[in-house]
């Protein structure tokens, strides 16, 4: 913290410029019967000038506070529906430790408690946390800002037939006591404080990489992620040594709301990437890349979210290029550009064009509003533009130095721009004009200079699709060797005219050709189900309901619900399905879907 530029965080009540948390000792008991955590959080603090330590909480029941082993008073601020409350604790200049005894409540939005029937093996209950962006405060009193970092140690007691895992050093097998000990020696922000409890097995991929999963899922996950060590090695070759000791992956239940979460040492990954052909492992490359961009150098506030995600998508594509070749990574980039242009159009039409800027203004809003293709893909193409205009070799030198210089610190947009300008001028005699950053970071839409990936494999698909649209033999499409990204491109290119009644036979032919309704590939299925709703293809509706009820990944479900809500019949279907499905979703997903389905 001493070397970090402290930036005021509009999403936190805390006062880290005056006093900040340094180290956490966390003792917790996981109570599945009552679906709560009883815990004590002892914070070691560094006090510069404060008489009060202010922590963020939301929905916690505070049972007592100790300051340097003495019982202390405390005060709870007014409740804010978005931010929760300030927990104010009086301290002195000599105060070193503050301990809070507390209990989570039903309102712990970060936590999802699953019954045995909601898991893959359907034998044991499951608990996981998802703290990004500002949900850590719902299960840990903390300075819940990405600009504040701390180390931690933990003692967690769970039922004896379950295993506890955290974003820390982890056990490989269950013990007889149900008590597990953890240590995270590298400082992390609160949103990376993570816990999962379930019936896990472990299998190593290499000396520093392995997979945790429910027993029935483990073998397929180990096969799918066989290139894990190759990815870590490729990443280190690009931008420096991996700083977190181990890199393991935990395969989550289907209700997990994201593709993955980059919890240090233990990525949480959705089972929807277990496609059976290793075609969706770019998600693992993405979460691994976060070990540098995000976990090592972290956005100072959620207005700077692009600093996490733009760098990570760029790094992800470089890892995929290193292992699978340029043609493969360019397919990913081309699809990313399609998604980005669609998002910009949607945000603009919705009257929120300001959200197409990289630097956001999220005052009074949930930081999740910034989790769009803008941060990810506009951020990526901004960095790719730097690479293409001024040289890849130069950009690689810069990026490696950037990660080294700001390791375990936070980064704001306003700090990044002068740093890269100075670096390029001093090291390469290249002047990065202020207008370049204005166009990409502070302007809406997409600059005309945006790089355009060229993908020969997609040209073949365009030609085949044109043959079919001309009424010629559909079997001429040689699709037996298409990968996931080629199928997605194919679906994205289908014309809107398919929604007319006379094209119902075309939809059946399409489905028979691509086996979309029965596919086990969640990426392809979700894209197809959007089209099925749009064009009224009823044979896909049973699969649509099953997918919505039993999958929690927000990226896949959001476009389907949005498409359903465009018609009166679709609204009825969406609300009926959602009534059944909602209990299977995490708060991160229901927070989004509730607003859509009420409209």
N, C-alpha and C positions, 0 to 999 in steps of 0.2 A: 504493500500500500504506500510506503514512503516514496516509491518511484513512480507512482501512478498519478496521472492527472485526474483529480476528483471533479467529476462533472455532476451538476445538479440533476437528479433523476426525478422526473415528474410522476413516476409510478411508485415512489417509495416515500414513506414518512421519515425515514432514518436520516441521521446526521453524520455521515462518515467523515466529512471534512473536519469535524471536531473530535469525534471518538469513533473508533471502528473495531469490529470484531476480528480477532486474529486466529483463534483456535477453538474448536468445539470438542467437548466431551459429551457424547450423547448416549444415554442409557434408555432403552425402550423395551416395552413388552407388547407383543402383537396379540390382540384379542380378537380372534375370528368370530367368536360367539356374539359379541356385541359390536363388531366391526369398528373398533377404535384402537388407537395407540396410546398407551400411558407412558410418559417419558419425562426425563429430566435433561435439560440442555444447559450445560455449564460453558459459558463463554469466557475466554481470556480476551481482554480488551486492551487497546492502546488509546489512552486519553490525552488529547492535545490541550483542550480548553473547555470541555463540557462539564456541566453540573448534572446533566441528564443523559442517559443512554436511551435512545429511541429505537425500538425494534418494530418491525411489521408483523402483524398477526391478522388472521381472518378466520373466524369460526372456532378459535381455540378456547378451551376452558382453562384459565390460568388459576392454578391451585396454590401457588406460593412463590415468593422470590427471595433469594439470598444474595447479599452483596458481601463478598469476602467473608463468607461463612456466618454472616449475621442476618437475621430476618429483616427484610426491607419492605417498605411500602411500595406501591406502584399505582399507576393511573392509566386507565384506558381512555383513549380519545374517542371522539364521535365516530360512529360507524358509517363507512362509505361503501355502497354496494359493489363498487369495483375494487377499491384498494383495501378494504377491511378497516382496521383500526391501528392507531399508534399505541404501542406499549411503552410508557414512559417510566423509567427507573432512575431514581436519584443516585448519583455517584459522586465520588470525590476525586481529586487529582491523583490520589494514591491508589485508587481502586484498580484491582487486577482481574478479579473474577466476579461474574454475575451468573447466578444459577436460577433457572425457571423450571418449576414443576408444573406440568400441564397434561391435558388430555385432548385428543382430537375429538371432533364431533361429527355428526352426520353431514355437516357442511364442509368437510375437508375435501375441497374440489380437486386437489392433486391426486387423491387416493381413489383407486377402484378396487372394490372387494368383489371377487367372483365366486359364485357357488361352483361346486364340483362339476355340474352339468355344463357350465360355460367354458370349461377347459378342454384341451384336446383329449386327455385320457379319461376325463369325467370321474375321477376317483377322489381328488383332494381339492380344497378351496385354493384360491390364488389371490395374492395382493400385489399390486404394483403402484408406484408413484409416477407422476408425470408433472414436473414442477415448472417447466417452461410455459409461459414467460414469468408470471408473477403469482404462481400457485405454491411456491415453497412455504410461504407464510401460512398456508392452511394446515401444515403439519409440523412446522418448525418456527418458533419465534426467532427472527433473524433480520438482518439488513438485506432485504430482498431486492437487491439491485445488481445488475450484471457487472457494475464497476467496483464491487466489493468482493474480496476474495478471502478465503480462510482454509486452513487445514482442519482435519478432523480425525477423531477416533471414536469408535462406537462399540457398544455391547448390546446385542439384540437377542431377546428371548422369544422363541416361536414354538408352536406345537412340535413335538419330537419327531413326527413323521414328515416334517417339512424342512426345507433348506432356505436360509436367508442369504441374500446377495445384495451388495451395495456398490456404489461407484467408488470402489476402494480395493484393497487387497481382499481376495475372496477365498473361501474354502472350496474344495473340489468335491467333497462328499459330506453326507449328513453325519452328525455325531449323536451320541446317546443322550446328551443333556438338553438339546434344543437351544443352547446358548452359543452365540457366535460373536467373534471379535473382528473388528475391521480397523484399518488404518489408511488414511489418505494423506500422504506426506507432501503432495504438491497442492498449492492453494487453488481453490476453485470458487466460482460464484455460487450463490444459493440455488440457482435453477439447475445446477448439475449435481446437487445432493439428491441421491436416488436410492430406492429400496425396492426389492422384489422378494416375495416369499411364496414358495410353491414346491411342488414335487419335481425337482430338477435332477437330471443326470448330466455328467460332463464327459467330454472327449476332447483330447488334445489334437490340434492340427500341427503345431510345431512347439518348440520349447516355450515360446511366449504367446502363442495364440491357441484358443480353443473355443468350444461351443457348449453352452448350457441350453438344455431344452427339456420338455417333458419326455419321458422315456420313449413313447411311441413316435415322437417327432425327431429324435436325436439323429438317427442314422441318415435320414433324408437331408437334414440340415448340414451335417458334416460333409456329405457329398456335394451339396449345393455350394458350400463355402470353402471348397478345397483350396482355392487360390488365396486364402486369407494372408498367409505369410508372404506370398509373392506381392500382394498389395502393400503390405507394410514395408517390405524391402524397396519396392518401387517408389513409395512415398519418401522414404529416407534418402534415396539417391537424388531425388529432386530437391528437397528443401530441408534436409538436416535430420539429425537423430530423433527418433521417437522418444518423447520425454516422460511417458507415463508407465514405464516398466512392462506391463502386460497389455495385450489387446485381445479381449474375449468378446463373444457375442452371445446374448441371451435371446432365444426365440420366444416371443410373447404370445399370449392368447390372441384370437382373432379380433377381440374388442379393442386392441391397442389403437389409439387414434391417429398415430403417425406412421409413416413408413419406417422410420427409425428415430432413436434419440441417442445423441452422442455422449451419454454419460461416461466420464473418464474411466478407462480400464474395462468398461462393460457396456458396450452398445446394446440398447434394447432394439430389437428388430421385429417387424411385423411378419407373421407367417405367410402373408400374401406374396412374398418374394420367393417362396419355395416353389418355383415353376417347374422343376424337374429337368431343366435344361441349362441352368446357370445363366439364363438370359437377363435376369433382373438384379444381378449382383453389383451393378453400378451403385445401388443404394448403399451397399456396404462400403464401397470406395468413398462415397459421400460422407458417411458417418466417420470413417477412418480419417478422412481429410480434416474433419472437425478437430482432430487431436492437435492440429496446428492452428487452423483458422476457426476461432470460436472458443475452444478450450484453452489454448495457449495464449492467443491474442484475442480478446473478447470485446464485443461492442460495449461501449461505455454506457449507453442507454438503449432502450428499444427503438428510439428514433433512428439509431445507427445500425439497425438490424442487417442491412445490406453488407456491412463489414464482416459479419459472420458468414452469411450465406453466399454472397457473391464470390468471395475468395474460395469458399468450400466447393462450389460448383466448378469453378475454374480448376482447382486442384483435383477434384474428382475426374474431370475429363482428361487431365494429364496422366493420372494413374491408369485410366482405362486405355488411353493411347499407348502407354508404355507396355501394357500387358497384352492387349488385343489388337493394337494397330490403329493407324490414323483413320482408316475407312470406318472402323467401328465407332470410334469416338465422334466422328463427324455425323454419324446417324443420330447419336444422342444430342449433339448440338443443334442439328436441323429440327428435331422434334421440340427441343427447348425453345427455339425461335418461334415455331408455330404457336406453342402454348403462350409465349410472351406476348405476341401480337394479339392473340385472342383476349388475354387478360387486359391489355391496354385498351382494347376496344370496349370491353365490358365495363371497365371502370370509368371510362370517358362517357359512355352512354348513360351510366348511372349517376352522372354529375359529380363524381369523385375523382376527376382527372388529377388532382393534386397528389393522390396516392400513387400515381405513376412516377413520381420523383423517387430517386434513391434515398435522399434525406427526407425523412417523414416528419410530420407534426401530429403526434398522437395524444395531444392534450385532451383530457377528459374521455379518452377512448381506451378500449382494451388493446394491449399490445398485439393480440392475435389478429387485429385488423391489418397489421403489417405483414402477416405471413401469407404472401402472395408470390406469384412469379416475378414480380418486380424485384424484390430483394434477391431472389435466387438467380433468375435468368437475365434480367437487365444488369444486375451486378456482374454476372459472368461475362456478358458481352462488352461491358465497359472495360473490364480487365483484359479481355481478349483483344479489344481495340488498341489498348496500350501495347500489348505484345506485338500485334501485327504492324502497327505504325512505326514503332521504335525498336523492334527487334526482340526475338524470343530470348536470345542469350542475355541481353541486358535485363529483361524482365525477370528471368530466373535468378540472376545475381541479386537484383533488388529484393525479390520475394524471400529468398533465403535470409538475407540480411534483416529484412523486416521482422520475420519470425524470431530471429535471434535477439534483435534489439529490444523488442517489446514482449518477450516471453514472460508469461504470468502477469501481464498487465492489461489494462483496458485501452481501447482505441476509439476516439471520436472521429467523425468526418472532418471536423475542423483541425484536428491534429494530423490526420492522414495526409491531407492535401499538401501542406507545406513540407512535410517530411519527404514525400516522394518527389516533389519538385526540387528540393535541395539535393536529394540523393542523385537524381538523374543529371543535374547540372554539375555536381562535383565529380561524379564518377564517369559520366559519359559525354559531358559537354552538350547535353540535350536540354533545351528549354521547353518545359511543359507549360503551355500557355494557359492562363486562367480560364479562357473561353472554353477550352476542352472540358474542364471539370464542370463549368456552368452548364454546358450542353447535356452532359451525362448525369450529373448528380442533382442539380437544382432545377432542371427543366422537366416538363411533362413529356410523355410520349417517348419515342425512340429516335435518336439522331439519324440523319440520312447516311451517316458514315458507318452504321452498324455492320459488322462483318456478316457475310452470307456464306454459310457452309455449303459446300457442293458435294452431293452424295450420288455417285453413279448407281448404287443399288436402288435408289429411289426412282431414278429415271426409268429403269426397267419396269417398275411397278406402275408408273404413270402411263407408259406405253401399253401395258397389258390392260389397264383399266379402260383406256380409250377404246381398245379393241372390243371389250365387252359392252361398253356404252353404245357402240355402233350396231349392237345386236348380233355380233358374231360369236362364235363358239367360246363360251366361258372357260372351257377346259384348256384353252391355249395359254392361260395364265400358268406359268410354271412356278407354283408356289410351294412345292414340297420342301424346299430348303430355306424358306423365308424364316427369319428370326422375329422375335417379338417386335422389334423396332420397325421392321418392314411391314408387318401386319398393322401396326398402329398407324403408320403413314397411309396405308391402303384405306383404312377406315376413315381417316381424316380427310381423304380426297373424295369420298363419295358425294355426289351432288345432292342438293337439297330437294330436287324434283322427285326424289324417291317417296315423298310423303303423299303423292297422289294415289288414288285408289287403284289405278290400273297397274301400279308397280308392286302390288302385294306379292305377285309371283316372283318378282326380282328379289324381294327380301328373303323369301323362302330359298331361292337359288343361292343367294349370298350366304345364308346360314348353312346350307348344306355344303357349300364349297369351303367355307372357313371354319365350320363346326364351332361357331362363336358361342351359341347358347350353352353348349356342353363343355366348353374349354375349361381347363383347370388353371389357366393363366389369368390372374386377377386383373392385370393391366389391360389385356385384350377384352376380357369380359366386361369390365366397367365401361370401356369405350363403346362396346357393342350395345350395352343396355341403354345408354343414352340415346343411341340411334333407334333402338327398338321402341322406346317411349316416344320419341319424336315422330316416328312413322307409324305408330299404332300397331306394331308387330306383336300380336297377342300370344303366339306360341312361346315367346321369351318371358312372359309375365311370371310364371311360377318360379323360374330361376331368378328373376329380378327380386321377387319377394324373399326368397331364400338368401340371396346375397345381401340384401339390406338388413335382414334380421340377424345374420350370423357373421357379418363383417363390420368392424368399427373404424376402419381407416378413412379419415375424413376426406382425403384427397379423392378417393374413389366414390364415396357416397354423395358428396355435395353436388356434383354435376347431375347426378340421377335425380335427386330430390328437386333441384332447381328446374329440371326439364319437366318433371311431373307437375310442378306447380304452375305451369304455363296454360293448362287447360282445366276446365271444371271437373272433367272425369279424372284427370290426373291428380287433382287436389284431393279428391275423395280417396283414391287409392293410396296416395302418399300418407295421408293422415291415419288411415286404417293400419297401414304397415308400421308406421312410426310408433303408434300406440303399443304395438307388440315389441318393437325393436329397441325402444328407447332405453330400457333397463340394461341392455347389453352394451351401451355406449359409455365412454368416458365423458366427464364434464366438458373437456375441450371440444368434443364433438356436439354434445347436446346444447352447449351454449350457442353454437353456430346454427344448428338445425332448428332449435326452438323458435328463433327469430324468423327463419324462412317459412316454416310451416304455419305460423300465425298470420302471415300476410295474405 
